[in-house]
Amino acid sequence: MWSKQSWSKRLWRHYLRSAERMVKLFRIINITFLLGSTAVILVLISLFTPLFSQAIIYVFTLLPLPNMSGAAMSSPPTAYVVLGGGLTNDHNNQIILNSYSLNRARTAAGAYHDLPLPIVLSGAEAPWLGQWLIEHGIDGLISENASMNTCENARFTAKRIPLHHVYLITDSYHMARARRQFALNGINSTPLSAPLPVKRDWMKPAQNLTHSRRAVYEVAAYLRDVIRPQVNCRHAKDVTSQQLLTPRGNATKNTEKQD
């Protein structure tokens, strides 16, 4: 009789301990779920504010660049490199710079008037960028017309002209990925960020969402370049010097360049 009561007490204590563990486990799961849900909700809300995109840009500024030569690290910038941001059509169906490329051209012009240096135009947009700059009193431009993505921008610019350090002009979201590609090709860069067509504004959630979409795209593209580099990036040996100089008559027309 005593042994049965003792066994029952042990079984009851084991049951109570198990029940306590389950309660603790459910509390942890509940707290984790609440914290996770709150974090997701806050991130989703932040997409419609300037906070999300500003945080992404700040993180981008902390990313290290690949190792470069001593000359690249010690020499001052000797040129501006402007990366194309896409083309579009006007009301007469003529190809023109889209708002991304136009802002980059304006940034280059402002920088040039403050400090005249050679301007290298990189991408299929180069002829249109060059025409705009010429119309605004800037000449002596160097064009690389063959590249169709950021990786090719860097490889073909390095082939087009020997450079150690440049002022790199693109938008602030694209900058980290572009600087990494140029560093991989031995070119150090000082960023000159061009603004996006719309500004961040606490009172305009749709404009903030445009910045957030751009930021998310660049995070994904940067991770892709690091983990699994794009296969559609041609090597410098795949194009001739003449191809780098030849304007592309059938340039892709889009409102936003995604490369």
Buried (B, 14 or more C-beta within 10 A) or exposed (E): EEEEEEEEEEEEEEEEEEEEEEEEEEEEEEEEEEEEEEEEEEEEEBBBBBBBBBEBBEEBEEEEBEEBEEEBEEEEBBBBBBBBBBBBEEEEEEBBBBBBBBBBBBBBBEBBEEEEBBBBBBBBBBBBBBBBBEEEEBEEBBBBBBBBBBBBBBBBBBBBBEBBBBBBBBBBBBBBBBBBBBBBBBBBBEBBBBBBBBEBEEEBBEBBBBBBBBBBBBBEBBEEBEEEEEEEBBEBEEBEEEEBBBEBEEBEBBEBBEB
